[in-house]
Amino acid sequence: MIEARLISLWRGLVGSAALLAIIILGLCVMVSAVKFGDVPRRLGVIVSVVILLIMLPAIIVGLWNAMSFGQHLGIIVICAAIMLLVGSSRRRSINARRR
């Protein structure tokens, strides 16, 4: 249930960002910051990124729901270990800069 709401919210956020990108592209064309011939290529990039960003969470949620509890636990442990390693390396680099 919560996945459906999150995906719906994500779709709205991505749609708003895409609309903003298209508006900015239009303004750039009006002030001649972007050549008119480059507009289809840039629109294609915007649409491709939007399609990717809308499909990605649905794929991830589908894969997560297909996993067993042991696999969930394994992924959570691996992510926690990576976060701990990154945090400790940041602390070491900050301490090295102070010296």
ROTORMI-492455 format. One record per residue (C-alpha): residue number from 1; x, y, z; residue in one letter. Coordinates in pm, 1 decimal, m for minus. Each point is the difference from the previous one (the first is absolute). Layout:
# residues N
    i        xx        yy        zz  aa
  NUM         X         Y         Z   A
...
# end
This chain:
# residues 99
    i        xx        yy        zz  aa
    1       0.0       0.0       0.0   M
    2     269.5     246.7      94.6   I
    3     198.2     m93.3    m313.3   E
    4    m286.8     117.2    m220.5   A
    5     m11.2     336.1     178.4   R
    6     377.4      41.3     m19.0   L
    7       6.8     m82.5    m369.9   I
    8    m286.9     243.2     m59.5   S
    9     182.7     275.4     188.0   L
   10     323.2     m79.4    m186.1   W
   11    m183.0      17.5    m334.1   R
   12    m139.9     342.6      92.5   G
   13     342.9     126.3     103.9   L
   14     165.4    m124.3    m318.4   V
   15    m283.1     146.2    m210.5   G
   16      40.9     339.6     166.6   S
   17     375.4      m5.9     m53.8   A
   18     m50.7     m95.1    m366.2   A
   19    m247.3     284.5     m50.2   L
   20     246.5     240.8     158.4   L
   21     279.6    m127.5    m228.0   A
   22    m217.8      45.6    m309.4   I
   23     m95.6     353.8     108.4   I
   24     365.2      88.9      55.7   I
   25      85.7    m144.9    m341.8   L
   26    m271.5     214.3    m157.4   G
   27     131.6     311.3     172.0   L
   28     353.1     m80.0    m114.6   C
   29    m123.4     m30.8    m358.5   V
   30    m176.6     337.9      31.6   M
   31     315.3     176.8     117.3   V
   32     209.7    m185.2    m260.2   S
   33     208.9    m186.5     257.7   A
   34     m89.6    m327.8    m175.1   V
   35      m6.8     m38.5    m376.4   K
   36    m336.1     m97.2    m144.2   F
   37     157.0    m302.4    m170.9   G
   38     116.6    m141.8     335.3   D
   39    m346.8       7.2     157.0   V
   40    m116.1    m347.0    m119.3   P
   41     315.7    m162.1     135.0   R
   42     m34.8     174.0     336.7   R
   43    m371.1     m87.9      19.9   L
   44      89.7    m360.6     m75.3   G
   45     246.6      m0.7     289.0   V
   46    m259.5     149.0     236.5   I
   47    m264.1    m255.7    m102.1   V
   48     247.2    m289.7      26.1   S
   49     108.1     100.3     349.8   V
   50    m363.9      41.2     107.0   V
   51     m92.2    m345.9    m129.8   I
   52     299.5    m152.2     177.5   L
   53     m77.8     177.5     327.8   L
   54    m365.6    m105.3     m10.8   I
   55      74.1    m365.4     m78.9   M
   56     290.5     m47.5     241.5   L
   57    m194.1      11.5     330.7   P
   58    m265.8    m238.1    m134.2   A
   59     270.5    m249.1     m97.3   I
   60     173.1      33.0     337.0   I
   61    m326.3     m46.3     192.0   V
   62     m87.1    m303.1    m211.9   G
   63     338.8    m156.9      63.9   L
   64     m18.1      77.3     373.4   W
   65    m342.7    m165.0      28.0   N
   66     128.2    m310.9    m181.2   A
   67     285.1     m53.7     250.2   M
   68      m8.7    m213.9     310.6   S
   69      54.8     132.7     352.9   F
   70     356.7    m134.2       5.3   G
   71      84.7     191.1    m316.9   Q
   72    m152.2     317.4     147.8   H
   73     209.5     m44.8     311.3   L
   74     315.2     m60.9    m206.6   G
   75     m49.2     316.7    m203.7   I
   76     m63.6     205.4     314.7   I
   77     316.3    m136.4     166.1   V
   78     210.9      70.1    m309.7   I
   79    m133.7     357.7     m23.8   C
   80      65.6      59.4     370.6   A
   81     357.9    m129.3     m37.2   A
   82      60.7     228.8    m298.3   I
   83    m136.9     298.7     192.9   M
   84     226.7     m78.8     296.0   L
   85     305.7     m33.0    m225.4   L
   86     m75.1     328.0    m178.4   V
   87     m57.2     178.7     330.1   G
   88     325.6    m124.6     149.3   S
   89     199.5      96.5    m308.9   S
   90    m151.0     351.2      12.1   R
   91      97.2      35.9     364.7   R
   92     354.5    m111.0     m80.3   R
   93      29.5     248.1    m286.8   S
   94    m138.4     286.3     212.1   I
   95     244.1     m83.7     281.1   N
   96     288.1     m16.4    m249.8   A
   97     m85.6     348.1    m132.2   R
   98      m3.5     149.2     349.1   R
   99     353.8    m117.4      72.1   R
# end
